[in-house]
Amino acid sequence: MILFRGHLLCFGVGYTAKRLCQNLLEEGWAVTGTARSPEKVAGLEAMGLTALPYSGAAPLPKSAFEGVTHVLVSAPPLETGEDPVLRHHAQDLVDLNPEWVGYYSTTGVYGDTGGGWIDEGKPVHPTQERSKRRAKVEEDWLALWREADLPVHILRLAGIYGPGRSAFDQLRAGTARRVVKPGHLFSRIHVDDVGLVTRASMADPDPGAIYNVCDDEPAEPAEVTARAAELLGMEPPPEVPFEEAVESMSPMARTFWADNRKVNNERLWDDLRLRLLYPTYQQGLEAIFREERGAGAGPAPYKLGGDCHED
């Protein structure tokens, strides 16, 4: 059942936002999206989007906002720590007065909890520079909500996986490693559940709300890799102790292991009455496995008002 249609303007249509946009197009929405390169703009046009080039260096034309009802910001902050959309279009958005504005942030803003649980009511303590930039931009967006009544929603995304971006791909490429660090768990989210949560928030706006977008079961990466290998009928890579593996990790890879936290997602149910499509990595991997083999291919439909979103 389609509850509503609108016109989404999405800044930065990458892997995650593309799945959402594709589903909205199939439901009859109008979608305008931005990309940095001419090749990516052409790819979005081939999907049926109204595609615009946007690098953050210059503003979009005023015409890009005509008829827009919902705005999603999926573009990352600039190296300066500024948000490119706020830099150029804060007043445009206030003048537009859309029904909903969403900002894709990261659970990395919580920093390290020593393996403890964390929820949206706790203060953020980011340890990584990229997460510090995200925390600053979050606050900039929320300030616009407080000062100008813009209906801003912050969605803090955990590690995103899905078709074309999962342990299956690493195993097939021969790059998968089973790094073992007992007690060090990671939260993750299937790409289609990011879309589900986004749609649920769009359908039930609560300006100023912050949502942790992660599944129900934080898990060790080695466990996820082992299950993916089992589904592929492959022998899993040998286990490698973290102390040994860290010596050959890139600086970026080391940052992912620097923080240890378990992210609580209870607000998805308490506030949005939302049931995830894939509440654990096991279900998510099995869905990817089926999709890659042509069974149920394509993004999962976000049926609000049914089993996934109950009143």
N, C-alpha and C positions, 0 to 999 in steps of 0.2 A: 504494500500500500504506500503510495506517495503522499506524504502529508503536506508538502508545500514545494513550490519552485521559486527560484529567484535568479539573480545574476551575481555570480561570484567573480571578484577580482582577486587573483592570486599572484602575489609577488614572489617569484622564484619557484617555478614548476619543475622541481627535481623528482627524484625517485618516489618519494612519499606523496607529495602533493599531486603527482601525475595520476596515481591510482584513484585518489579522491575525485579529481577533475573528470576522469574517464567515466566514473560512476554517475556523477552529476549530469554529464552530457547525455548519458543513456536515459536519465530520468526526465529529460526535457529542460534542464537548466541552461541558461546562457553562461558561458565561462570565458573570461578574459584572463590570460596568463602572461607572465613575462619570463624571458630567458636571456642569457648573456650573449650567446653566439648566434650568428645567422643560421647555422646548421640546426641548433636547438629550436630556434624560432620556427624554422620550416617544419621540424618534427611536430611541434605543437599544432601548427596549422593543419597538418595531415590528420591529426586527431579530431579536428573540428573546433578547436579553440580559436578565439580571436587572440592572436599572439603578437606581443610587442617586445622589441629589444629593450633591455633595461639592465644597466650595470651598476646603478647607484651613483654614477658620476654626474648625471643630469636628470631633471625631472621628466616624468611622463607628460604627454599632452593632456590638457584639461578634458578632452573628449574621452579619455580612457575611463573616466568616472561616471559617464552618462549612463543612467539606468541601473547602476550598481546597487545591490541591496546588502551584500555580504562581502567582507574583505578578509583575506587570509595572508599573513606575512610569514613566508617560509624561507625568506632570504636571510643569510647570516649577517651578523654585525660586521662593519668595516674594521680594518686593523686599528683604526683610531678609537674604536669602542663605540662609535656612533651607529645608529640604525639608519640605513640608507632611505628607508621609507619615511621615517620621522624627519630626517634632514630636509627632504623635499616636499613632503605631502601632509604634514601634521594638520595644517589649516585646511587643506583640501578635504581631509577626512572629517574634520569638524563640520565644515560646510555641507558635506554630503549627508551627514547624519544617518549612517547605515544602521541596519537592524542588528548587526553583529560584526565584531572585529576579533579575529583570533591571531595569536602570536605563538609560533612554534619555538619553544625554548628547549631546555635540556634538564634532566634530573641531575646533571653534573653540577648544577648550582648549589646542591646540598653539601658538596665536598665529602669529606671522610667522616663516617660515624663509627669507625671501628667494627663494622659488621652489624651495627644496630639498625633498627627500623627507623624510618623517617617519613613524616607526612607533611602536607601542605601548611599545617599550622606552625611548623617549626621555622626558625630563621635560617637563612641560607648562609653558608660559609664556604664558598668555592675556593679550591686550591689551585686549579689550573687556569692559565691566562684566558683561554677561550671561554671557560665557564664564568670567569669574572666579567668578561665582556657581556655575556648573556645576562648575568644578574643585573648589570647596570642598565641594559636595554629593557629588561622586564620592568624595572622601576620607572624608566622613562615612559613606557607605555601606560603603566598604572597611574602615573602622574597626570597623563592626558585624560584618563577616565575621571580622576578626582577633580581636575580643574575645569574640564570642558564637557564632562558627562558623555564622553565617547564610550560606547559599550564594549570595552576591551575584555578579552578572556585570554589567560595565559595557559598554554598546554605544555607541560614539561614532559618531553619524550624521553623514554629509556632507549636502550640500544635497539635500533630498528633492523628487522630481518624480514625476508620475504623472497618470492621467486626472483632468481638472479642475484640474490644477495643473502646467502645463507651458508651454513656449514657444508651443504652439498657441493657448492661451487668450489670451496676450498679443497674438499676431498678430491673432486675430479681433477683439479689443477695440480694436485700433489703438494699443496702448500699448507694443508691443515696440520696443526700441532695440538697435542693433548697436554697442555701445560697444567700442572697440578699444584695448587696452592690451597691446602685444606682450609675450609671455612671461609674462603674468599668467593662470595657469590655475586652474580651480576643480574640486574633486572633487564628485561627485554620486552619488546612488543612487536607483534606481527603488523606489517604495513597496513593490512586491511582493518585491523583494530584501531590504528591511528585514525583512519577515515571514519570508522564507526563512532569513535568518541567525538571527533570533530563535528560530524553530522548531528549527533545528539545534543551537543552544545548549541549548534546553530538553531536547532528546533526548539530549544528551551533556554533562551539567553538569560544569563545572570551576570550582568556587568561587574567587573572586578574579581570574578571567580578565577581560581587557580586549580588546575587538575593535574595530578600525576598520571601520565599515560603509560602504563606498564601492565604486564600480566600478573597473575596471582602467585607465581612461583619463581622467585629468584633461584638461580642454579649456577653451578660451576661450569665454566666453558668446556672442560674436558668431558663432562657428562653429556652435554649437547652434541659434541662431536662424535662421541661413541654411539649415540642413538641415530644420528644421521648416517653413520657408516653401516649400522645394522640395517637401516631401511634400504640402503644401496646394495646390500649384500657384499660389502667390502670389509676387509680386516681393518680395524681402527688403527691409527698411528700409535706408536708406543708412547707411554706416559713419560713426560719430561718434568722433573722437579722445577718449580719456579726459579729457585736460586741458580739453577744451571741455565734455564731458558732466557733469563733476563739479560744475560751477558751478550746475547746476539740480537736482542730486540732493538727496533728503531726507537728514537726518542719519543715519537708519537705513541707507539705501542706501550711504552713504559708508563705513559700518563694514564692509560686506561686501567692499569693495575695499581696505580698510586692510591686510589680511593676504594674503600670497602664499605658498602652500604646496602641495605635492603629497603626498597621503596614501597610504601603502603599505597594501595590504590582504592581504598574503601570509599572514597568520595565519589567514585564513578557510580557506585550503587546508591550511596546515601543521597546524593544530590541529583543524579541523572537517571537513577533507576535502570542502570545499564548492565547488561550481561555481555561479556566479551565473546567474540566468535571463537577465539583460541586462548582460553585462560591459562594454558601452560605451553611450554615450548614443545612438548610431545605432540599436542594437537596441531600446533602451528607447523611443525616439520611434516607431519603426515599430510596436511593440506597442501603444502608446497610440493610434496612428492606426487600427490594426485594431479595437481595442476600441471606440473612439468610433463606429465604423461598424457595430457589432453583430457583428463577427466575433471570436469568442472573448471576449465581454464577461464582465466580472466578474474578481475577483482570481484570479491564477494559483494553482493548487494547489501546496502545498509538499510534494512527494513525497520524503520522506526515505527513503534506502535505495535510491534509483534513480540516475538520471543526475546529479541535482543534489546528492546527498549520498552519496558512495561510501566504503565501508570500505576 
